[in-house]
Amino acid sequence: MHDIRFIREHPAAFDAGLKKRNLAPLSAELLEIDKRRRGAISESETIQSKRKALSQQIGIAKRKGEPADALMAEVAGLEASLKKGEALAAELDAELTRRLEVLPNLPVDDVPDGIDETANVEVRRVGNQRNFSFPAKDHVALGEATGEMDFAAAAKISGARFVFLKSRLARLERAIAQFMLDLHTSEEGGYTEVNPPLLVRDNAVYGVGQLPKFAEDMFHTDSGYWLIPTAEVSLTNLVNDSIVEEKDLPIRVTAWTPCFRSEAGSAGKDTRGMIRQHQFPKVELVSVTTPEQSDAEHQRMTGRAEEVLKQLGLPYRTIVLCGGDMGFASRKTFDIEVWLPGQNAYREISSCSNCGDFQARRMNARYRPNEGKGTRFVHTLNGSGLAVGRTLIAVLENYQNEDGSVTVPEALRSYMGGLATIPGPAKAAK
């Protein structure tokens, strides 16, 4: 949520931020609503003050036995005017909120300009793409050949964009998630593991910026709950309507959960395989920190997500998103893209975003500084550490062998009971 006071004091900067998002300037319209709202509030306060003074006069007149009918009639008139003024102020306040709550966060100055992903800028590239001596298969061909990746059976009971993983592939997915959690909760990782709710109320999805604008992207139950599109929703809301002490910051939490997305508007996009599903597992990273530390925390979070790929030996690149490609709540985002030989392309596997105080204002999440008085809004950050299904895809495609078997990365073998190779179709069938 945007601070109307910032818009009053820096209308040009606000409009410049919107321009970076490829949106038209809106400060003049918003400030006009705000001016009328403040005027209605001021008039109501004047009426209240006058009503209080008249009420005192009525009391004095009655104690003296003097007539007070005229004064009482005037108070009655003020009551009607006050109700009208308060109703107008509430109406304008609601209108201002409706206008502000659907506007995305403003990008920081060093975010690249651009309309879409074509303007994103590569920051670094790590690892070498493997030179295959045979035609590389994609994860669908590898998984379906052994019968351990079954889209047809899932389609019978759930429809498109679902999959059954079986046997060694099911274990491999679990192994990847456990490896990620152990890495992030290590002393160096510094995150605390959390097992959060998967069903949340309106205020939780509103707090992170999913409502009201992105309702169609989520699944909603008949009983009024939302299925989380990412554990960011649950984890970030740990500080909802709270005041934390600065000495307790940063808060770093991680969770491995299923995530649920309707994929509205993605018809025909990534329909083959596990790239884009309605239900998928992900390890999420969330940090809550002070404004002064959020940029450094953003770099740290991105580094922790990259560390997963480094330890798995998967080539990747990190890019900074342009203003037109960033998520709604982000003020700066680094995407990490893993190399998928089966697609001959880098594909997103993590998105690490610094949301500044944008979510904190919606959640009323504050901290009390070690020095000075009052409270300040916290800064919130979130990132995938990583998308587990896409990591599974990357392992299968990058570690495949000509016979359809897959070498298990060293970092995962202890989680696979020492298994070094997932057999190809001929051996898996035996």
Secondary structure, 3 states (H helix, E strand, C coil): CCCHHHHHHCHHHHHHHHHHCCCCCCHHHHHHHHHHHHHHHHHHHHHHHHHHHHHHHHHHHHHHCCCCHHHHHHHHHHHHHHHHHHHHHHHHHHHHHHHHHCCCCCCCCCCCCCCCHHHCEEEEEECCCCCCCCCCCCHHHHHHHHCCEEHHHHHHHHCCCCCEECHHHHHHHHHHHHHHHHHHCCCCCCCEECCCCCEECHHHHHHCCCCCCCHHHCEECCCCCEECCCCHHHHHHHHCCCEEEHHHCCEEEEEEEEEECCCCCCCCCCCCCCCCCCEEEEEEEEEEECCCCHHHHHHHHHHHHHHHHHHHCCCEEEEECCCCCCCCCCCEEEEEEEEECCCCEEEEEEEEEECCCHHHHHHCCEEECCCCCCCEECEEEEEEEEEHHHHHHHHHHHCECCCCCEECCHHHHHHHCCCCEECCHHHHCC
